[in-house]
Amino acid sequence: MRSCRIGDWDRLVAMHVPDGMLSGSVCPVTAAMAGAGLLAAGWAAVRSPRRPGAAQFGAVAAMVFAGQMANFPISGGTSGHLLGGVLAAVLLGAPWGVLAIALVVAVQALVFADGGLLALGANVMNMAVIGAGLGGWLAGRLRRAMPEQASCAVAAWASVVAASAAVAIELAADGRAALGPVFAAMVGTHALIGFGEAAITVVAVAALPSLARRQGRSLAGVALAAALLAVVLLAPIASTLPDGLEAVAGALRIAHQGAPTFVAPLADYGVRGMAEGPLATVLAGLVGVAASFGAGWLVAKGLTRDAAPSAM
C-alpha cells in the first residue's frame, strides 16, 4: 500500500475509490446501496446462530487490514493485494464478514485517507457488500458441491472479479470512461489478482483454525498474531508497482480531480515528523491493526451483548 502516482492520481489501492473519482448521482446511489447492504448484513448477523466473539471479529478485521498492506506483483508491471471478503465471510459467517470488511474500509478512509469519504459508499458496496456478501454466499453454495478449499478458491477469485466489475460500471455510469474498455481492463487485470486472492484465502482458512487447535489458542489470538506479522514482515517489502486500479487509470487516461474532503491523521500510511520508510510503514500499520481490532471489538460487542458467541 505504498504511495504511487500516475498522472494526477494519488493513493489508489486495489479497488479503493478516492474522493473526486466519482461524482454526480453515482456517490449517493452507491451510498444508499451500501447502507441497505449493511442494514441487511446487520439484521442477518444478529439473527444468525453463528455469532463470533468480539475478540474474534476484531482480530479478523485487523488481519484483513494488515493483509491489504502487502501488495504482491502480478504480470505486466502491476500489483494486487488481498481483498479479504471471502476470508472474513468464511471465518466469521457471511453477514459478519460484510460488517468486518466495511469496518476495515472505514478505518482506511478515516485514518489513512485510503479511499475517499465521499466515495466511502462505493468502497463499502464494492468490497464489503459484493466482496464479502456475494463472495461469502457463493462460497457457501459451492461448498455443497465441492471441497471447502476449492469452494473458497473459486469464491475468492470471483469476489475480486465481481468487485472490479462494479468499479468499472461505476466509472462508466459517472462518465469517466466508456463501459467496454474500462470493464475489459478492470476485469482482465483483477482476474489475475484474483488468483493471489484465492491462494491467500485457501491458505489462511486452512491454517488459522488448525494453528489455533494445535497451540490451544483462540482463533482471535492466532488471527491477531497473523495481523502483526503481516505488518512487521510483509508491509515494509510490499510491491511498489501500480495496483490494478492505478494501472487501468493510467492506461485509459482516467483523470482524478479534487482534494480530499478532510485531513486524515496518518494520510498515505505515513507518520508526521518521520521520513518515509519501513519504520513509518510499520508504525502506521500497527495503528491500523489496533484501530481495526478496537472498532471491531466494539461493534461486535454491541451486536452480541444479549447473546453468547457461538463456537466456530
C-alpha positions as CSV (number, residue, x, y, z in Angstrom):
1,M,0.0,0.0,0.0
2,R,2.8,2.4,-0.8
3,S,2.2,5.8,-2.4
4,C,2.3,5.7,-6.1
5,R,1.4,8.4,-8.6
6,I,0.2,8.0,-12.2
7,G,-0.6,11.4,-13.7
8,D,-2.6,13.2,-11.1
9,W,-3.7,10.0,-9.3
10,D,-2.5,9.6,-5.7
11,R,-3.1,6.7,-3.4
12,L,-5.4,4.4,-5.2
13,V,-5.2,1.0,-3.7
14,A,-6.8,-2.0,-5.3
15,M,-10.5,-1.1,-5.6
16,H,-10.4,1.8,-3.1
17,V,-12.1,4.7,-4.9
18,P,-10.8,8.2,-3.9
19,D,-12.7,11.4,-3.5
20,G,-13.1,13.1,-6.8
21,M,-13.1,9.9,-8.8
22,L,-16.9,9.5,-8.7
23,S,-19.4,12.4,-8.6
24,G,-22.9,13.4,-9.6
25,S,-25.5,10.8,-8.8
26,V,-23.2,7.9,-8.5
27,C,-21.9,8.6,-5.0
28,P,-25.4,9.0,-3.5
29,V,-26.6,5.8,-5.2
30,T,-23.7,3.7,-4.1
31,A,-24.0,5.2,-0.6
32,A,-27.7,4.2,-0.5
33,M,-26.9,0.7,-1.8
34,A,-24.1,0.2,0.7
35,G,-26.3,1.4,3.5
36,A,-29.0,-1.0,2.6
37,G,-26.5,-3.8,2.3
38,L,-25.1,-3.0,5.8
39,L,-28.5,-2.9,7.3
40,A,-29.3,-6.3,5.8
41,A,-26.0,-7.7,7.0
42,G,-26.5,-6.3,10.5
43,W,-30.0,-7.8,10.6
44,A,-28.7,-11.2,9.4
45,A,-25.8,-11.1,11.8
46,V,-27.8,-10.5,15.0
47,R,-30.2,-13.3,14.0
48,S,-27.5,-15.8,12.9
49,P,-26.9,-18.8,15.1
50,R,-23.2,-18.3,14.4
51,R,-22.0,-15.3,16.3
52,P,-18.3,-14.7,16.6
53,G,-16.9,-13.3,19.8
54,A,-16.0,-9.7,19.9
55,A,-12.3,-10.5,20.0
56,Q,-12.6,-12.9,17.0
57,F,-14.5,-10.3,15.0
58,G,-12.0,-7.6,15.8
59,A,-9.0,-9.8,15.1
60,V,-10.2,-11.0,11.7
61,A,-10.9,-7.3,10.7
62,A,-7.4,-6.4,11.9
63,M,-5.9,-9.3,9.9
64,V,-7.7,-8.2,6.7
65,F,-6.4,-4.6,7.3
66,A,-2.9,-5.9,7.6
67,G,-3.2,-8.2,4.6
68,Q,-4.3,-5.3,2.4
69,M,-1.0,-3.6,3.2
70,A,1.0,-6.3,1.5
71,N,0.9,-5.8,-2.3
72,F,2.1,-8.6,-4.4
73,P,3.3,-8.3,-8.0
74,I,1.5,-9.8,-11.0
75,S,2.3,-9.8,-14.7
76,G,2.5,-6.6,-16.7
77,G,4.2,-4.5,-14.1
78,T,1.1,-4.4,-11.9
79,S,0.4,-5.4,-8.3
80,G,-2.6,-6.5,-6.3
81,H,-3.4,-7.3,-2.7
82,L,-5.8,-9.2,-0.5
83,L,-9.5,-8.0,-0.7
84,G,-10.3,-10.4,2.2
85,G,-14.1,-10.6,1.7
86,V,-14.4,-14.4,1.4
87,L,-11.7,-14.9,4.0
88,A,-13.7,-12.9,6.5
89,A,-17.0,-14.5,5.5
90,V,-15.7,-18.0,5.9
91,L,-14.1,-17.3,9.3
92,L,-16.9,-15.2,10.7
93,G,-20.0,-16.1,8.7
94,A,-21.1,-14.1,5.6
95,P,-23.1,-11.2,7.3
96,W,-20.3,-10.7,9.9
97,G,-17.8,-10.8,7.0
98,V,-19.6,-7.9,5.3
99,L,-19.5,-5.9,8.5
100,A,-15.8,-6.6,9.1
101,I,-14.8,-5.5,5.6
102,A,-17.0,-2.4,5.9
103,L,-15.2,-1.6,9.2
104,V,-11.8,-2.0,7.6
105,V,-12.7,0.2,4.7
106,A,-14.0,2.9,7.1
107,V,-10.8,2.8,9.1
108,Q,-8.7,3.1,6.0
109,A,-10.7,6.1,4.8
110,L,-10.9,8.0,8.1
111,V,-7.4,7.3,9.5
112,F,-5.3,6.9,6.4
113,A,-7.1,8.7,3.6
114,D,-7.1,5.4,1.7
115,G,-10.2,5.8,-0.4
116,G,-12.4,8.8,0.0
117,L,-15.1,10.0,2.4
118,L,-17.5,10.9,-0.4
119,A,-16.7,7.6,-2.1
120,L,-17.0,5.5,1.1
121,G,-20.3,4.2,0.0
122,A,-18.9,2.9,-3.3
123,N,-16.0,1.3,-1.5
124,V,-18.2,-0.4,1.1
125,M,-20.5,-1.6,-1.7
126,N,-17.7,-2.9,-3.9
127,M,-15.5,-4.5,-1.2
128,A,-17.9,-5.4,1.6
129,V,-21.3,-6.0,0.2
130,I,-20.1,-7.6,-3.1
131,G,-16.7,-8.8,-2.0
132,A,-17.7,-10.4,1.3
133,G,-21.5,-10.7,0.9
134,L,-21.7,-12.1,-2.6
135,G,-18.4,-13.9,-2.2
136,G,-19.4,-15.4,1.1
137,W,-22.8,-16.5,-0.3
138,L,-21.0,-18.1,-3.3
139,A,-18.6,-19.9,-1.0
140,G,-21.5,-21.4,0.9
141,R,-23.3,-22.5,-2.2
142,L,-20.2,-24.1,-3.7
143,R,-19.3,-25.9,-0.5
144,R,-22.3,-28.1,-1.1
145,A,-20.8,-29.4,-4.4
146,M,-17.1,-29.3,-3.8
147,P,-14.4,-29.5,-1.1
148,E,-14.1,-26.4,1.2
149,Q,-10.7,-25.4,-0.2
150,A,-11.9,-25.5,-3.8
151,S,-15.1,-23.6,-2.9
152,C,-13.0,-20.9,-1.1
153,A,-10.7,-20.6,-4.0
154,V,-13.4,-20.1,-6.6
155,A,-15.4,-17.8,-4.4
156,A,-12.4,-15.7,-3.5
157,W,-11.4,-15.3,-7.2
158,A,-15.0,-14.5,-8.2
159,S,-15.3,-11.9,-5.4
160,V,-12.4,-9.9,-6.7
161,V,-13.6,-10.0,-10.3
162,A,-17.1,-9.1,-9.3
163,A,-15.9,-6.1,-7.2
164,S,-13.7,-4.9,-10.1
165,A,-16.7,-5.2,-12.5
166,A,-18.7,-3.0,-10.1
167,V,-16.0,-0.3,-10.1
168,A,-16.0,-0.4,-14.0
169,I,-19.7,0.1,-14.1
170,E,-19.5,3.0,-11.6
171,L,-16.8,4.7,-13.7
172,A,-18.8,4.3,-16.8
173,A,-22.0,5.5,-15.1
174,D,-20.1,8.6,-14.0
175,G,-18.9,9.3,-17.5
176,R,-15.2,8.7,-16.6
177,A,-14.7,6.0,-19.2
178,A,-16.6,4.0,-21.8
179,L,-18.0,0.9,-20.4
180,G,-16.5,-1.6,-22.8
181,P,-12.8,-0.6,-22.4
182,V,-12.9,0.0,-18.7
183,F,-14.8,-3.2,-18.0
184,A,-12.4,-5.3,-20.0
185,A,-9.4,-3.6,-18.4
186,M,-10.6,-3.9,-14.8
187,V,-11.9,-7.4,-15.1
188,G,-8.9,-8.6,-17.1
189,T,-6.4,-7.2,-14.6
190,H,-8.3,-8.3,-11.5
191,A,-8.8,-11.8,-12.9
192,L,-5.1,-12.2,-12.4
193,I,-5.1,-10.6,-9.0
194,G,-7.9,-13.0,-8.1
195,F,-5.5,-15.9,-8.3
196,G,-3.5,-14.3,-5.5
197,E,-6.6,-13.7,-3.5
198,A,-7.7,-17.3,-3.9
199,A,-4.3,-18.7,-2.8
200,I,-4.1,-16.4,0.3
201,T,-7.7,-17.3,1.2
202,V,-7.2,-21.0,0.9
203,V,-4.0,-21.0,3.0
204,A,-5.5,-18.7,5.7
205,V,-8.8,-20.6,6.0
206,A,-6.9,-23.9,6.4
207,A,-4.0,-22.7,8.5
208,L,-5.6,-20.4,11.1
209,P,-8.1,-22.8,12.7
210,S,-5.5,-25.6,12.6
211,L,-2.9,-23.5,14.3
212,A,-5.4,-22.4,17.0
213,R,-6.3,-26.0,17.7
214,R,-2.7,-27.2,17.8
215,Q,-1.5,-24.5,20.1
216,G,-4.6,-24.4,22.3
217,R,-5.2,-20.8,21.5
218,S,-8.3,-19.0,20.3
219,L,-8.8,-18.1,16.6
220,A,-8.8,-14.5,17.7
221,G,-5.3,-14.8,19.1
222,V,-3.9,-16.5,16.0
223,A,-5.6,-14.0,13.6
224,L,-4.2,-11.1,15.6
225,A,-0.7,-12.6,15.6
226,A,-1.0,-13.0,11.8
227,A,-2.0,-9.4,11.5
228,L,1.0,-8.2,13.5
229,L,3.4,-10.4,11.5
230,A,2.0,-9.2,8.2
231,V,2.5,-5.5,9.3
232,V,6.0,-6.1,10.6
233,L,7.4,-8.5,8.0
234,L,5.4,-8.1,4.8
235,A,4.1,-4.4,4.6
236,P,7.7,-2.9,4.5
237,I,8.6,-5.1,1.5
238,A,5.3,-4.8,-0.3
239,S,5.4,-4.3,-4.1
240,T,5.5,-0.6,-5.2
241,L,4.2,-1.5,-8.6
242,P,0.9,0.3,-9.6
243,D,-2.1,-1.8,-8.4
244,G,-5.0,-2.9,-10.6
245,L,-7.0,0.4,-10.5
246,E,-3.9,2.5,-10.9
247,A,-2.8,0.6,-13.9
248,V,-6.2,0.8,-15.6
249,A,-6.5,4.5,-14.8
250,G,-3.1,5.1,-16.4
251,A,-3.8,3.0,-19.4
252,L,-7.2,4.6,-20.1
253,R,-6.1,8.1,-19.0
254,I,-8.9,8.5,-16.5
255,A,-8.3,11.8,-14.7
256,H,-8.8,12.2,-10.9
257,Q,-9.6,15.6,-9.7
258,G,-10.4,17.2,-6.4
259,A,-8.7,17.4,-3.0
260,P,-9.5,15.2,0.0
261,T,-12.6,16.3,2.0
262,F,-10.6,16.1,5.2
263,V,-7.1,15.6,6.5
264,A,-6.6,12.1,7.8
265,P,-4.1,11.8,10.7
266,L,-1.9,9.2,9.0
267,A,-2.6,10.0,5.4
268,D,-0.8,7.8,2.9
269,Y,0.2,5.4,5.7
270,G,2.8,7.9,6.8
271,V,3.7,9.3,10.3
272,R,4.1,13.0,10.7
273,G,7.6,14.1,11.5
274,M,9.0,10.7,10.3
275,A,10.6,10.1,7.0
276,E,9.0,7.6,4.6
277,G,10.5,4.2,5.1
278,P,9.9,0.8,6.7
279,L,9.7,2.1,10.2
280,A,7.0,4.6,9.3
281,T,5.1,1.9,7.4
282,V,5.2,-0.5,10.3
283,L,4.1,2.2,12.9
284,A,1.2,3.2,10.7
285,G,0.2,-0.4,10.1
286,L,0.3,-1.1,13.9
287,V,-2.0,1.9,14.4
288,G,-4.4,0.5,11.8
289,V,-4.3,-3.0,13.3
290,A,-5.2,-1.5,16.7
291,A,-7.9,0.7,15.3
292,S,-9.5,-2.2,13.3
293,F,-9.4,-4.5,16.3
294,G,-10.7,-2.0,18.7
295,A,-13.5,-0.8,16.5
296,G,-14.4,-4.4,15.6
297,W,-14.5,-5.4,19.2
298,L,-16.9,-2.5,20.0
299,V,-19.2,-3.3,17.0
300,A,-19.4,-7.0,17.7
301,K,-19.8,-6.4,21.5
302,G,-22.7,-4.1,20.7
303,L,-24.4,-6.5,18.4
304,T,-23.9,-9.6,20.6
305,R,-24.4,-8.0,24.0
306,D,-27.5,-10.2,24.7
307,A,-26.2,-13.4,23.2
308,A,-23.3,-15.7,23.9
309,P,-20.8,-16.2,21.0
310,S,-21.1,-19.4,19.1
311,A,-18.2,-21.8,18.5
312,M,-16.7,-21.7,15.1
